[in-house]
Amino acid sequence: MHGAHDFLKALAMVLCVAAVTSVVFQRLRQPVVLGYIIAGLIIGPHVPIPLVADPSIVQTLSELGVILLMFSLGLEFSLRKLFQVGPTAGLTAVIQCSLMIWLGFVVGRAFGWTAKESIFTGAIIAISSTTIIAKAFAEQGVQGKLREIVVGVLIVEDLIAILLMATLTAISTGAGLSAGQLTLTVGRLALFLVALVGVGLLIIPRTVRAVHKLDRPETMLVASVGICFAVAQLAQAFGYSVALGAFLAGSLVAESGKEKDVEHLVQPVRDMFAAIFFVSVGMLIDPALVARHWVAVAVLTGVVIVGKFVGVALGVFLTGNGTRTAVQSGMSLAQIGEFSFIIAGLGLSLNATGQFLYPVAVAVSAITTLTTPFLIRASGPVANFVDRKLPKPIQTFAALYGSWVEELRTAPPRQTAGAKIRRMIRLLVLDAALLAAIIIGTSVWLNRITSALESRIGLDAPVTRLLVIGFATLLAAPFCVGIVRLARALGMLLAETAFPTGMEGRLDRAAAPRRALVVTLQLASVLIVGAPLVAVTQPFLPGVLGGAVLLLLLVVLGVGFWRSATNLQGHVRAGSQVIVAALAAQSRVSNEKHHEGTLKDVHAILPGLGEPTPVRLETASPAVGRTLAELNLRGMTGATVLAIKRGEQEVVVPTAHEPLRAGDVLALAGTHEAIDAARTVLDGR
C-alpha cells in the first residue's frame, strides 16, 4: 500500500520535470509528447539521475490519462460517425492487423525465437496506439475525414486486440482454440457492446441534458467524469479494456448534444493526466536492455513503420478514399502503444515468452511514439510526392475510383443483388475457413497420418510424407481457385450495380470503367480474405509459403489492374474531348449552372467520369498564373482536371505543366468532397 505522501512525491516529481521538458521542447518547436517521454526517462529507474519517482504509482496515475483521453476522443466521435466509417475502418483494420501479425511472426522466427514468442510478437506490433494518436492529432489540429477514419480504425483495432488476447491465452495455456470458443468470445464481445450502447442511449444522453440544465459547470464536470469512469469500470469488470469503455462513454455523452461544453470542462484535467501517461511510457525505457537487443528493436521499428503504412494505406484506398487520405492515414497509424504492453505482459504472465520481449516491445513503442508526430507532420508532403510520382494511368484511376465507390454506395438498393452479394461473401468466408482447416489439419496430423500410412502401405517415410502433402495440396487447390473466382464474381456484381450494362447490341460506354472496377474489387476481395488466412496459417507452413502464394496472386491480379487502368486512360481522353465539345457549345453562356447541366448530359453519355463539374477561374483566383504541378490540386484535394476550356482553345487531359489563366473553365472529376475542396482551393478560400 502506498501512503498519501508517496503519491504526492511521485506526482510532484512527474509534473515538475514534465513542465521543464515540455517548455524546452516547445521552445525548440518540437512535439510536447517527446518532452514528456524524456521526462519519464529522467525520473525513471534506469538512468543514473538523482530524480526517481515510484513507477507503480505513476503507472496507476497514467491509467487515468488513458481513460480521459479516450473519453475526450469519444466526445468528438459520436456513434453516428462511427457507423459511417465502419466499413472503411473494419476492412482497413483487418488488412493491417493481418499483415502485421504475419510480419511479426516471420521476424520472430528469423531471430530464432520460439513459435509462441513469434505469435506474441505479431500481436504486439499489430495494434496502434489510440492514446498517442489522440494527443498528436490534438497538438497538430488534425480534423475532418482523416481524423474520423483513423479513429474508426483504432476502435476496430482495440476490438481485434481483445480477441487476440483471448486467443493467445487459450494457445499459451495449452487449451487450444476451437471454433466454438472463438464464436463464444466474439458473441460475448458483441453482446456486451450492444447491451452497453442500447442501455447507455436510454440513460446517459438524458442524464447529461438534465445536468446541463442546472447551469453549474462544476456539477457538469463531476457528472461527466463520473459517467466516464463508471463505464470504464463496467468494461473492465466484463474483461475488456478501460480504454474501450471510456471511448463508448464519450460517444454516448456526445449523443446528448452537449459534447462541446463537456469537452471544454474536461480538457484541463485530461491534459494533465495525459502528460502523466507519456511520462510513464518514458519510465519504462531501459537503455541497457535496448542496447542489448538493439537489432531486434531496430528491425521491429522498421517493420512497424513500413508495414502499418502499407497495410493502412492499401485498406483506406481500396475502400474508396483518395491517395492523399490513404497516405496520411498510413503514416498516422505507424506506431504501437498501450495494448502492446498489455499483450507483452500477458506473454510473460503465461510463461509463453522470454523476459526479453517486454523491454523490446517498450523500446519499439517509445521509438515509434517519438516518430509519430514527425510522420503526421510529414504525411501531407509525402502524399503530394506519392501522387506526383504515380504513373499517369494510376493517377487518373485514383482520382476516379473514389467517385465510383461513392456511386456504388448511393446506388438504388436491389433486393436480389443484395441477396447475391451476401451469399458470395458467405461463400468466400466458407472457402477461406475450409482452406485454413486443411492447412492446419495437415500440419497438426501430418506425422500421425504418415506413420499410419507407412505401416499399412510399406513405403518409406519421406515418400509417404510427400504423398500426404501432395494430397492435401490437391484438396486445397479447388478452394484457392474458388476464392479467386468468387472474388471476381463479387466484383462483377458490384461493378454492374455502379455501372449497369446497356441494352444488348448497343455500344457499352461503361465497359472501361466497369472493367477497372471489377479488377480492383477482385484484388481487394482477395486481399481482405487472403491476408487473415495467411496470418492464421503462417505458424503451420514452412518459411513464408503462404505469404509468397498470396503475393504471387496479387501480382497476377496487379497485371490485369494495370491493363485496365491503361484502357481507362483512353476512355478518359475520349470523355475529355466530349466535355470540351460540350463546353464549347455553351461558350456564349457565362452561367456556370448551365455548364453543369451540359456536363450532366456528358455523365450520362460517358459513365465512369464521376460527375464532371465546371469551375471558372476568376481574375482574383490564386490559381491564375500557376501550373497544375505548382497548384498540386489533385494531390491536395483528390480532384483531377479532365479538360480546360480557354476561349477558343481546348485542352484535353492537361499535363502537370499546363498554366492556368483567368477565365479558364476547368472540368473537375472526383468525389463530391474532393470537388468541394478543389473549389475552395481555386476560389482562394
C-alpha positions as CSV (number, residue, x, y, z in Angstrom):
1,M,0.0,0.0,0.0
2,H,1.2,3.5,-0.9
3,G,0.7,6.4,1.5
4,A,-0.6,9.8,0.6
5,H,2.9,11.2,0.9
6,D,4.2,8.7,-1.7
7,F,1.5,9.7,-4.1
8,L,2.3,13.4,-3.5
9,K,6.0,12.9,-4.0
10,A,5.5,10.9,-7.3
11,L,3.0,13.4,-8.6
12,A,5.2,16.4,-7.8
13,M,8.3,14.8,-9.4
14,V,6.4,13.9,-12.6
15,L,4.7,17.2,-13.1
16,C,7.7,19.4,-12.2
17,V,10.1,17.5,-14.5
18,A,7.5,17.3,-17.3
19,A,6.8,21.0,-17.0
20,V,10.5,21.8,-17.6
21,T,10.9,19.4,-20.5
22,S,7.7,20.5,-22.2
23,V,8.7,24.1,-22.0
24,V,12.1,23.2,-23.5
25,F,10.5,21.2,-26.4
26,Q,8.0,24.0,-27.1
27,R,10.9,26.5,-27.4
28,L,12.6,24.0,-29.8
29,R,9.3,23.8,-31.7
30,Q,9.2,20.0,-31.2
31,P,6.1,17.9,-30.1
32,V,5.4,18.2,-26.4
33,V,4.8,14.5,-26.2
34,L,8.6,14.0,-26.8
35,G,9.3,16.2,-23.8
36,Y,7.0,14.1,-21.6
37,I,8.8,10.9,-22.7
38,I,12.2,12.4,-22.0
39,A,10.9,13.5,-18.6
40,G,9.9,9.8,-17.9
41,L,13.4,8.7,-18.9
42,I,14.9,11.3,-16.5
43,I,12.9,10.2,-13.5
44,G,12.8,6.5,-14.4
45,P,14.7,3.9,-12.5
46,H,17.1,3.1,-15.4
47,V,19.0,6.3,-15.8
48,P,21.5,7.4,-13.0
49,I,20.0,10.7,-12.3
50,P,19.0,11.5,-8.6
51,L,15.4,12.1,-9.5
52,V,13.3,9.0,-9.2
53,A,9.5,8.5,-9.0
54,D,7.8,5.3,-7.9
55,P,6.9,3.5,-11.2
56,S,3.9,1.7,-9.8
57,I,2.3,5.0,-8.6
58,V,3.0,6.7,-11.9
59,Q,1.6,3.7,-13.8
60,T,-1.6,3.9,-11.7
61,L,-2.0,7.6,-12.4
62,S,-1.3,7.1,-16.1
63,E,-4.4,4.9,-16.4
64,L,-6.4,7.9,-15.6
65,G,-4.8,9.7,-18.6
66,V,-5.7,6.9,-20.9
67,I,-9.3,6.9,-19.7
68,L,-9.7,10.7,-20.0
69,L,-8.0,10.8,-23.4
70,M,-10.3,8.1,-24.8
71,F,-13.3,9.8,-23.2
72,S,-12.4,13.1,-25.0
73,L,-11.9,11.2,-28.2
74,G,-15.4,9.7,-27.9
75,L,-16.9,13.1,-27.3
76,E,-15.6,14.1,-30.8
77,F,-16.7,10.9,-32.4
78,S,-20.3,10.1,-32.0
79,L,-21.9,6.8,-32.7
80,R,-23.2,8.1,-36.0
81,K,-19.8,8.9,-37.2
82,L,-18.5,5.5,-36.1
83,F,-21.2,3.8,-38.1
84,Q,-20.4,6.0,-41.1
85,V,-16.7,5.0,-41.3
86,G,-17.4,1.4,-40.1
87,P,-16.9,-0.4,-43.4
88,T,-13.7,1.6,-44.2
89,A,-12.3,1.2,-40.6
90,G,-13.3,-2.5,-40.4
91,L,-11.7,-3.6,-43.7
92,T,-8.6,-1.5,-43.1
93,A,-8.1,-2.8,-39.6
94,V,-8.4,-6.4,-40.8
95,I,-5.9,-5.9,-43.6
96,Q,-3.4,-4.0,-41.4
97,C,-3.6,-6.3,-38.4
98,S,-3.3,-9.5,-40.5
99,L,-0.3,-8.1,-42.3
100,M,1.5,-7.1,-39.1
101,I,0.7,-10.4,-37.3
102,W,2.3,-12.2,-40.3
103,L,5.3,-9.9,-40.4
104,G,5.8,-10.2,-36.7
105,F,5.8,-14.0,-36.8
106,V,8.2,-14.1,-39.7
107,V,10.6,-11.6,-38.0
108,G,10.4,-13.6,-34.7
109,R,11.3,-16.9,-36.4
110,A,14.1,-15.2,-38.3
111,F,15.6,-14.2,-34.9
112,G,15.3,-17.8,-33.7
113,W,12.5,-17.1,-31.3
114,T,10.0,-19.8,-30.4
115,A,6.7,-20.2,-32.3
116,K,4.8,-18.8,-29.3
117,E,7.2,-15.8,-28.9
118,S,6.8,-15.1,-32.6
119,I,3.0,-15.2,-32.4
120,F,3.1,-12.8,-29.5
121,T,5.5,-10.6,-31.4
122,G,3.0,-10.4,-34.3
123,A,0.2,-9.5,-31.9
124,I,2.3,-6.8,-30.1
125,I,3.1,-4.9,-33.3
126,A,-0.4,-5.3,-34.8
127,I,-2.3,-2.7,-32.6
128,S,-1.6,1.0,-33.0
129,S,-1.8,3.4,-30.0
130,T,-5.1,5.4,-29.7
131,T,-3.6,7.5,-26.8
132,I,-0.5,8.6,-28.8
133,I,-2.5,9.5,-31.9
134,A,-5.2,11.3,-29.9
135,K,-2.5,13.5,-28.3
136,A,-0.6,14.1,-31.6
137,F,-3.8,14.9,-33.5
138,A,-4.8,17.4,-30.8
139,E,-1.4,19.1,-30.9
140,Q,-1.4,19.4,-34.7
141,G,-5.1,20.3,-35.0
142,V,-5.9,17.3,-37.3
143,Q,-9.6,17.3,-38.1
144,G,-12.1,16.2,-40.7
145,K,-12.2,12.9,-42.7
146,L,-8.7,11.9,-41.8
147,R,-9.4,12.0,-38.1
148,E,-12.7,10.1,-38.5
149,I,-11.0,7.3,-40.5
150,V,-8.0,7.0,-38.2
151,V,-10.1,6.9,-35.0
152,G,-12.5,4.4,-36.6
153,V,-9.6,2.1,-37.5
154,L,-8.2,2.4,-33.9
155,I,-11.5,1.4,-32.3
156,V,-11.8,-1.7,-34.6
157,E,-8.1,-2.5,-33.7
158,D,-9.0,-2.3,-30.0
159,L,-11.7,-4.9,-30.6
160,I,-9.3,-7.1,-32.5
161,A,-6.8,-6.8,-29.6
162,I,-9.4,-8.1,-27.2
163,L,-10.0,-11.2,-29.5
164,L,-6.2,-11.6,-29.8
165,M,-5.7,-11.7,-26.1
166,A,-8.4,-14.3,-25.7
167,T,-6.8,-16.4,-28.5
168,L,-3.3,-16.1,-27.1
169,T,-4.4,-17.0,-23.6
170,A,-6.0,-20.2,-24.9
171,I,-3.0,-21.1,-27.0
172,S,-0.5,-20.4,-24.2
173,T,-2.3,-22.4,-21.6
174,G,-2.4,-25.4,-23.9
175,A,-6.2,-25.5,-24.1
176,G,-6.2,-24.7,-27.8
177,L,-8.8,-22.6,-29.5
178,S,-11.7,-24.3,-31.1
179,A,-14.2,-22.7,-33.4
180,G,-16.8,-22.9,-30.7
181,Q,-14.6,-21.0,-28.2
182,L,-13.8,-18.3,-30.8
183,T,-17.5,-17.9,-31.6
184,L,-18.3,-17.6,-27.9
185,T,-15.7,-14.9,-27.4
186,V,-16.9,-12.9,-30.4
187,G,-20.5,-13.4,-29.3
188,R,-19.8,-12.2,-25.7
189,L,-18.0,-9.1,-27.0
190,A,-20.8,-8.3,-29.5
191,L,-23.5,-8.8,-26.8
192,F,-21.6,-6.5,-24.3
193,L,-21.3,-3.8,-26.9
194,V,-24.9,-4.0,-28.0
195,A,-26.2,-4.1,-24.4
196,L,-23.9,-1.2,-23.3
197,V,-24.8,1.0,-26.2
198,G,-28.5,0.2,-26.1
199,V,-28.9,0.8,-22.3
200,G,-26.5,3.8,-22.5
201,L,-28.5,5.5,-25.2
202,L,-31.6,5.4,-23.0
203,I,-29.9,6.7,-19.9
204,I,-26.7,8.7,-20.5
205,P,-27.9,11.4,-23.0
206,R,-31.0,12.2,-20.9
207,T,-28.9,12.4,-17.7
208,V,-26.3,14.8,-19.3
209,R,-29.1,17.1,-20.7
210,A,-30.7,17.2,-17.2
211,V,-27.4,18.1,-15.5
212,H,-26.7,20.7,-18.2
213,K,-30.0,22.5,-17.4
214,L,-28.7,23.2,-13.9
215,D,-26.1,25.5,-15.5
216,R,-23.4,24.6,-13.0
217,P,-20.0,23.9,-14.7
218,E,-18.6,22.0,-11.7
219,T,-21.6,19.8,-11.5
220,M,-21.4,19.1,-15.2
221,L,-17.7,18.2,-14.9
222,V,-18.2,15.9,-12.0
223,A,-21.2,14.1,-13.6
224,S,-19.4,13.7,-17.0
225,V,-16.2,12.3,-15.4
226,G,-18.3,10.1,-13.2
227,I,-20.0,8.6,-16.2
228,C,-16.6,8.2,-17.9
229,F,-15.1,6.2,-15.0
230,A,-18.3,4.2,-14.4
231,V,-18.5,2.9,-17.9
232,A,-14.7,2.3,-18.0
233,Q,-15.0,0.3,-14.8
234,L,-18.0,-1.6,-16.2
235,A,-15.9,-2.6,-19.3
236,Q,-13.1,-3.8,-17.1
237,A,-15.5,-5.8,-14.9
238,F,-16.5,-7.8,-18.1
239,G,-12.9,-8.4,-19.0
240,Y,-12.5,-5.7,-21.6
241,S,-10.2,-2.6,-21.7
242,V,-10.9,0.6,-19.8
243,A,-10.0,2.5,-23.0
244,L,-12.9,0.9,-24.9
245,G,-15.3,1.7,-22.1
246,A,-14.1,5.3,-21.8
247,F,-14.5,5.8,-25.6
248,L,-18.0,4.4,-25.6
249,A,-18.9,6.7,-22.6
250,G,-17.7,9.7,-24.6
251,S,-19.7,8.7,-27.6
252,L,-22.8,8.2,-25.5
253,V,-22.3,11.6,-23.9
254,A,-21.9,13.1,-27.4
255,E,-25.4,11.9,-28.3
256,S,-26.8,14.4,-25.8
257,G,-25.7,17.3,-28.0
258,K,-23.8,18.9,-25.1
259,E,-20.4,17.4,-26.0
260,K,-18.7,20.8,-26.7
261,D,-19.4,22.0,-23.2
262,V,-18.3,18.8,-21.6
263,E,-15.1,18.7,-23.7
264,H,-14.2,22.3,-22.7
265,L,-14.6,21.3,-19.0
266,V,-12.7,18.0,-19.2
267,Q,-9.8,19.3,-21.3
268,P,-7.5,20.7,-18.4
269,V,-7.9,17.5,-16.3
270,R,-7.4,15.3,-19.4
271,D,-4.2,17.2,-20.5
272,M,-2.6,16.8,-17.0
273,F,-3.2,13.0,-16.7
274,A,-2.3,12.5,-20.4
275,A,1.1,14.1,-19.6
276,I,1.5,11.5,-16.8
277,F,0.7,8.7,-19.2
278,F,3.5,9.7,-21.6
279,V,5.9,10.2,-18.7
280,S,5.1,6.6,-17.6
281,V,6.0,5.4,-21.1
282,G,9.3,7.1,-20.8
283,M,10.0,5.5,-17.4
284,L,9.7,2.0,-19.0
285,I,12.6,2.6,-21.3
286,D,15.7,0.7,-20.2
287,P,18.7,1.9,-22.3
288,A,20.8,-1.1,-21.3
289,L,18.2,-3.6,-22.5
290,V,17.6,-1.6,-25.6
291,A,21.3,-1.7,-26.3
292,R,21.4,-5.5,-25.7
293,H,18.6,-6.1,-28.2
294,W,19.1,-3.2,-30.5
295,V,19.0,-5.3,-33.7
296,A,15.5,-6.7,-32.8
297,V,14.3,-3.2,-31.7
298,A,15.6,-1.6,-35.0
299,V,14.1,-4.3,-37.2
300,L,10.7,-4.3,-35.5
301,T,10.6,-0.5,-35.5
302,G,11.2,-0.5,-39.3
303,V,8.6,-3.3,-39.7
304,V,6.0,-1.3,-37.7
305,I,6.5,2.0,-39.6
306,V,6.7,0.4,-43.1
307,G,4.2,-2.4,-42.6
308,K,1.5,-0.2,-41.0
309,F,1.9,2.4,-43.6
310,V,1.5,-0.1,-46.4
311,G,-1.4,-2.0,-44.7
312,V,-3.4,1.0,-43.7
313,A,-2.8,3.0,-46.9
314,L,-4.0,0.0,-49.0
315,G,-7.1,-0.6,-46.9
316,V,-8.1,3.1,-46.9
317,F,-7.5,3.5,-50.6
318,L,-9.4,0.3,-51.6
319,T,-12.4,1.4,-49.5
320,G,-12.9,4.4,-51.7
321,N,-10.7,7.2,-50.2
322,G,-8.2,9.2,-52.2
323,T,-4.4,8.7,-52.4
324,R,-3.8,11.7,-50.0
325,T,-6.1,10.4,-47.3
326,A,-4.7,6.8,-47.7
327,V,-1.1,8.0,-47.3
328,Q,-1.9,10.3,-44.4
329,S,-3.8,7.6,-42.6
330,G,-0.9,5.1,-43.0
331,M,1.7,7.5,-41.7
332,S,-0.6,8.5,-38.7
333,L,-1.0,4.9,-37.5
334,A,2.7,3.9,-37.8
335,Q,3.2,3.2,-34.0
336,I,2.4,0.8,-31.2
337,G,1.4,1.6,-27.7
338,E,-0.6,0.6,-24.6
339,F,-2.1,-2.6,-26.0
340,S,1.4,-3.8,-26.9
341,F,2.4,-3.5,-23.2
342,I,-0.7,-5.5,-22.2
343,I,0.0,-8.3,-24.7
344,A,3.7,-8.4,-23.9
345,G,2.8,-8.6,-20.2
346,L,0.3,-11.3,-20.9
347,G,3.0,-13.4,-22.6
348,L,5.2,-13.0,-19.5
349,S,2.5,-13.9,-17.0
350,L,1.6,-17.1,-19.0
351,N,5.3,-18.1,-19.4
352,A,4.8,-18.1,-23.2
353,T,7.6,-15.6,-23.9
354,G,11.1,-14.9,-22.6
355,Q,12.0,-11.9,-20.4
356,F,13.5,-10.1,-23.4
357,L,10.2,-9.5,-25.3
358,Y,8.6,-7.0,-22.9
359,P,11.5,-4.5,-23.0
360,V,11.8,-4.9,-26.8
361,A,8.1,-4.0,-27.1
362,V,8.5,-1.0,-24.8
363,A,11.5,0.2,-26.8
364,V,9.7,-0.1,-30.1
365,S,6.7,1.7,-28.7
366,A,8.9,4.5,-27.3
367,I,10.7,5.0,-30.6
368,T,7.5,4.9,-32.7
369,T,6.0,7.4,-30.2
370,L,8.9,9.7,-30.9
371,T,8.5,9.3,-34.7
372,T,4.7,9.7,-34.8
373,P,4.4,13.5,-34.6
374,F,7.0,13.9,-37.3
375,L,5.3,11.3,-39.5
376,I,1.9,13.0,-39.1
377,R,3.5,16.4,-39.9
378,A,5.3,15.0,-43.0
379,S,2.3,13.0,-44.3
380,G,0.9,15.9,-46.4
381,P,4.2,16.5,-48.3
382,V,4.7,12.7,-48.7
383,A,1.2,12.3,-50.1
384,N,1.9,15.1,-52.6
385,F,5.1,13.4,-53.6
386,V,3.4,10.0,-54.0
387,D,0.7,11.5,-56.1
388,R,3.2,13.2,-58.4
389,K,5.3,10.1,-58.9
390,L,2.4,7.7,-59.7
391,P,2.2,6.7,-63.4
392,K,-0.4,8.8,-65.3
393,P,-2.9,5.9,-65.7
394,I,-2.8,5.2,-61.9
395,Q,-3.2,8.9,-61.2
396,T,-6.3,9.0,-63.3
397,F,-7.7,5.8,-61.8
398,A,-7.0,7.0,-58.3
399,A,-8.9,10.3,-58.9
400,L,-11.9,8.5,-60.4
401,Y,-12.0,5.4,-58.1
402,G,-13.4,7.3,-55.1
403,S,-16.3,8.6,-57.2
404,W,-17.1,5.0,-58.3
405,V,-17.2,3.8,-54.8
406,E,-19.3,6.8,-53.8
407,E,-21.7,5.9,-56.8
408,L,-21.8,2.3,-55.6
409,R,-22.8,3.3,-52.1
410,T,-25.5,5.6,-53.3
411,A,-26.8,3.2,-56.0
412,P,-30.5,2.3,-55.5
413,P,-30.7,-0.9,-53.5
414,R,-31.8,-4.0,-55.3
415,Q,-33.0,-6.8,-53.2
416,T,-31.8,-9.6,-55.5
417,A,-28.4,-8.1,-55.9
418,G,-28.1,-7.6,-52.1
419,A,-29.0,-11.3,-51.5
420,K,-26.4,-12.4,-54.1
421,I,-23.7,-10.2,-52.6
422,R,-24.4,-11.6,-49.1
423,R,-24.3,-15.2,-50.5
424,M,-21.0,-14.6,-52.2
425,I,-19.4,-13.1,-49.1
426,R,-20.6,-16.1,-47.1
427,L,-19.1,-18.5,-49.7
428,L,-15.8,-16.6,-49.7
429,V,-15.6,-16.8,-45.9
430,L,-16.5,-20.5,-46.0
431,D,-13.8,-21.3,-48.7
432,A,-11.2,-19.4,-46.6
433,A,-12.2,-21.3,-43.4
434,L,-12.1,-24.7,-45.2
435,L,-8.7,-23.9,-46.7
436,A,-7.4,-22.9,-43.3
437,A,-8.8,-26.1,-41.8
438,I,-7.0,-28.2,-44.5
439,I,-3.6,-26.4,-43.9
440,I,-3.8,-26.5,-40.1
441,G,-5.2,-30.1,-40.0
442,T,-2.4,-31.4,-42.4
443,S,0.3,-29.7,-40.3
444,V,-1.0,-31.0,-37.0
445,W,-1.8,-34.5,-38.1
446,L,1.0,-35.0,-40.7
447,N,3.2,-37.2,-38.5
448,R,0.4,-39.4,-37.4
449,I,-1.0,-39.8,-40.9
450,T,2.4,-40.5,-42.2
451,S,3.1,-43.2,-39.6
452,A,-0.3,-44.9,-40.2
453,L,0.2,-45.0,-44.0
454,E,3.8,-46.1,-43.7
455,S,2.8,-49.2,-41.6
456,R,-0.1,-50.1,-44.0
457,I,1.4,-49.3,-47.4
458,G,5.1,-50.1,-46.6
459,L,6.6,-47.0,-48.3
460,D,9.5,-45.0,-46.9
461,A,8.6,-42.1,-44.5
462,P,9.8,-39.3,-46.9
463,V,7.8,-40.7,-49.8
464,T,4.7,-41.1,-47.6
465,R,5.1,-37.6,-46.3
466,L,5.3,-36.2,-49.8
467,L,2.1,-38.2,-50.8
468,V,0.2,-36.8,-47.8
469,I,1.3,-33.2,-48.6
470,G,0.5,-33.7,-52.3
471,F,-3.0,-35.0,-51.5
472,A,-3.6,-32.0,-49.1
473,T,-2.4,-29.6,-51.9
474,L,-4.8,-31.2,-54.4
475,L,-7.6,-31.0,-51.8
476,A,-6.8,-27.3,-51.1
477,A,-6.5,-26.2,-54.7
478,P,-10.2,-26.0,-55.5
479,F,-10.8,-23.7,-52.5
480,C,-8.0,-21.4,-53.7
481,V,-9.5,-21.3,-57.2
482,G,-12.9,-20.8,-55.6
483,I,-11.7,-17.7,-53.6
484,V,-10.4,-16.1,-56.8
485,R,-13.5,-16.9,-58.9
486,L,-15.9,-15.8,-56.2
487,A,-13.9,-12.6,-55.7
488,R,-14.2,-11.9,-59.5
489,A,-17.9,-12.7,-59.4
490,L,-18.4,-10.4,-56.5
491,G,-16.5,-7.6,-58.2
492,M,-18.6,-8.0,-61.4
493,L,-21.8,-7.9,-59.4
494,L,-20.8,-4.8,-57.5
495,A,-19.4,-3.1,-60.7
496,E,-22.7,-3.7,-62.6
497,T,-24.5,-2.1,-59.7
498,A,-22.4,1.0,-60.1
499,F,-22.3,0.9,-63.9
500,P,-25.4,-1.1,-65.2
501,T,-24.9,-2.8,-68.6
502,G,-26.7,-1.3,-71.5
503,M,-29.1,-2.9,-73.9
504,E,-27.7,-5.8,-75.9
505,G,-26.4,-4.8,-79.4
506,R,-25.6,-1.2,-78.3
507,L,-22.2,0.2,-77.6
508,D,-21.3,-0.4,-73.9
509,R,-19.8,3.0,-73.0
510,A,-19.2,2.0,-69.4
511,A,-17.1,-1.0,-70.3
512,A,-13.7,0.5,-69.5
513,P,-14.5,1.9,-66.0
514,R,-16.5,-1.3,-65.2
515,R,-13.6,-3.5,-66.1
516,A,-11.2,-1.4,-64.0
517,L,-13.6,-1.5,-61.1
518,V,-14.1,-5.3,-61.4
519,V,-10.3,-6.0,-61.3
520,T,-9.9,-3.6,-58.3
521,L,-12.7,-5.1,-56.3
522,Q,-11.4,-8.6,-57.1
523,L,-7.9,-7.6,-55.9
524,A,-9.4,-6.0,-52.8
525,S,-11.6,-9.1,-52.0
526,V,-8.6,-11.5,-52.4
527,L,-6.5,-9.2,-50.1
528,I,-9.2,-8.9,-47.5
529,V,-9.7,-12.7,-47.4
530,G,-6.2,-13.8,-48.1
531,A,-4.4,-11.5,-45.5
532,P,-6.2,-13.0,-42.4
533,L,-5.8,-16.5,-44.0
534,V,-2.1,-16.1,-44.3
535,A,-1.7,-14.7,-40.8
536,V,-3.7,-17.6,-39.3
537,T,-1.9,-20.4,-41.2
538,Q,1.7,-19.0,-41.2
539,P,2.7,-20.9,-38.0
540,F,1.7,-24.2,-39.7
541,L,3.5,-23.6,-43.0
542,P,7.3,-23.8,-43.8
543,G,9.0,-20.5,-44.4
544,V,6.9,-17.8,-46.0
545,L,5.0,-20.1,-48.3
546,G,1.5,-18.6,-47.6
547,G,2.7,-15.0,-48.0
548,A,4.5,-15.9,-51.2
549,V,1.4,-17.5,-52.7
550,L,-0.7,-14.5,-51.8
551,L,1.9,-12.1,-53.2
552,L,2.1,-14.0,-56.5
553,L,-1.7,-14.0,-56.8
554,L,-1.8,-10.2,-56.1
555,V,0.9,-9.6,-58.7
556,V,-1.1,-11.5,-61.3
557,L,-4.2,-9.5,-60.5
558,G,-2.0,-6.4,-60.5
559,V,-1.0,-7.0,-64.1
560,G,-4.7,-7.1,-65.0
561,F,-5.3,-4.0,-63.0
562,W,-2.5,-2.1,-64.9
563,R,-4.0,-3.1,-68.3
564,S,-7.5,-1.9,-67.2
565,A,-6.0,1.3,-65.9
566,T,-4.3,1.9,-69.2
567,N,-7.6,1.2,-71.1
568,L,-9.3,3.6,-68.7
569,Q,-6.9,6.4,-69.7
570,G,-8.2,6.1,-73.3
571,H,-11.8,6.3,-72.0
572,V,-11.0,9.4,-70.0
573,R,-9.3,11.0,-73.1
574,A,-12.4,10.4,-75.2
575,G,-14.6,11.7,-72.4
576,S,-12.5,14.8,-72.0
577,Q,-12.9,15.6,-75.7
578,V,-16.7,15.2,-75.3
579,I,-16.5,17.5,-72.3
580,V,-14.6,20.2,-74.1
581,A,-17.0,20.0,-77.0
582,A,-20.0,20.4,-74.7
583,L,-18.3,23.4,-73.0
584,A,-17.5,24.9,-76.4
585,A,-21.2,24.6,-77.5
586,Q,-22.1,26.7,-74.5
587,S,-19.2,29.1,-74.7
588,R,-21.5,32.1,-75.1
589,V,-23.3,31.3,-71.9
590,S,-21.5,32.6,-68.9
591,N,-23.8,30.9,-66.4
592,E,-21.9,28.2,-64.6
593,K,-25.0,26.3,-63.7
594,H,-25.8,26.0,-67.4
595,H,-22.4,24.3,-67.9
596,E,-23.2,21.9,-65.0
597,G,-26.4,20.9,-66.8
598,T,-24.5,20.3,-70.0
599,L,-21.8,18.1,-68.2
600,K,-24.6,16.0,-66.6
601,D,-25.5,15.0,-70.1
602,V,-21.9,14.1,-70.7
603,H,-22.0,12.0,-67.5
604,A,-25.0,10.0,-68.9
605,I,-23.2,9.5,-72.3
606,L,-19.9,8.5,-70.8
607,P,-20.3,7.0,-67.4
608,G,-17.3,6.4,-65.2
609,L,-16.1,10.0,-65.1
610,G,-17.9,10.7,-61.9
611,E,-19.9,13.9,-62.2
612,P,-17.7,16.4,-64.2
613,T,-18.1,19.8,-62.6
614,P,-17.1,23.1,-64.3
615,V,-15.3,25.7,-62.3
616,R,-14.5,29.1,-63.8
617,L,-11.2,30.8,-62.7
618,E,-11.8,34.5,-61.7
619,T,-9.1,37.1,-62.0
620,A,-8.6,37.1,-58.2
621,S,-8.1,33.3,-58.0
622,P,-4.7,32.3,-56.6
623,A,-4.5,29.6,-59.2
624,V,-4.1,32.1,-62.0
625,G,-0.6,32.2,-63.4
626,R,0.4,28.9,-61.8
627,T,0.8,25.5,-63.4
628,L,-1.2,22.4,-62.3
629,A,2.0,21.0,-60.8
630,E,2.6,24.1,-58.8
631,L,-1.0,24.2,-57.6
632,N,-1.0,20.5,-56.9
633,L,-4.8,20.4,-57.0
634,R,-5.1,16.6,-57.2
635,G,-2.5,15.9,-54.5
636,M,-4.2,18.4,-52.1
637,T,-7.9,17.6,-52.8
638,G,-8.1,14.3,-54.8
639,A,-10.0,16.1,-57.7
640,T,-8.5,15.8,-61.1
641,V,-8.8,18.3,-64.1
642,L,-10.2,16.4,-67.1
643,A,-10.2,19.3,-69.5
644,I,-9.8,23.1,-69.8
645,K,-11.9,25.4,-72.0
646,R,-10.0,28.6,-72.6
647,G,-11.8,30.9,-75.0
648,E,-11.5,29.2,-78.4
649,Q,-8.8,26.9,-77.2
650,E,-9.4,23.4,-75.9
651,V,-7.0,21.5,-73.5
652,V,-7.8,17.8,-73.3
653,V,-6.3,15.9,-70.3
654,P,-3.9,18.7,-69.4
655,T,-0.4,17.9,-68.3
656,A,1.1,19.0,-65.0
657,H,2.9,21.9,-66.7
658,E,-0.3,23.5,-68.1
659,P,-0.5,27.1,-66.8
660,L,-3.9,28.4,-65.7
661,R,-5.3,31.7,-66.8
662,A,-8.2,34.0,-65.8
663,G,-11.4,32.9,-67.5
664,D,-10.4,29.3,-67.8
665,V,-13.3,26.8,-67.3
666,L,-11.9,23.7,-65.6
667,A,-13.9,20.4,-65.8
668,L,-13.2,18.7,-62.4
669,A,-13.8,15.0,-61.6
670,G,-13.7,13.2,-58.3
671,T,-15.9,12.6,-55.2
672,H,-18.3,15.4,-54.1
673,E,-16.0,16.1,-51.2
674,A,-12.9,16.3,-53.4
675,I,-14.6,18.7,-55.8
676,D,-15.8,20.9,-52.9
677,A,-12.3,21.0,-51.6
678,A,-11.0,21.9,-55.1
679,R,-13.5,24.7,-55.4
680,T,-12.2,26.1,-52.1
681,V,-8.6,26.0,-53.3
682,L,-9.4,27.6,-56.7
683,D,-11.5,30.3,-55.1
684,G,-8.8,31.1,-52.6
685,R,-10.9,30.4,-49.6
